[in-house]
């Protein structure tokens, strides 16, 4: 019997833009709470006793900076935006435990449309 894989992976963007950099970032000196969100996520998963089935992952830029703080829940490509501690708590309760993604925190469709096919990307790049 092997070690079971996690049910979910939660990729939390931890990208911080340097001071004076025009691009918004998911972890910001101007937003002290943003610096605590990954720790809050991991702590809540531990408190709920589900950390064995849900793997939180610190990640770099997920390319939706203007909507940050963001995190991506897999499986399903669920991108959550504008996060704070209360939203993370609700996502854990309703999506991770309850199985129902929190629609109002999901990224708007114009920023997160259907995935591109690899074949189309190769064609656009002038490949085979």
Helices and strands as residue ranges (DSSP letters): E 8-13, G 32-36, H 37-47, E 54-59, G 65-67, E 71-74, E 78-80, H 85-91, I 92-97, G 103-105, G 109-111, H 118-124
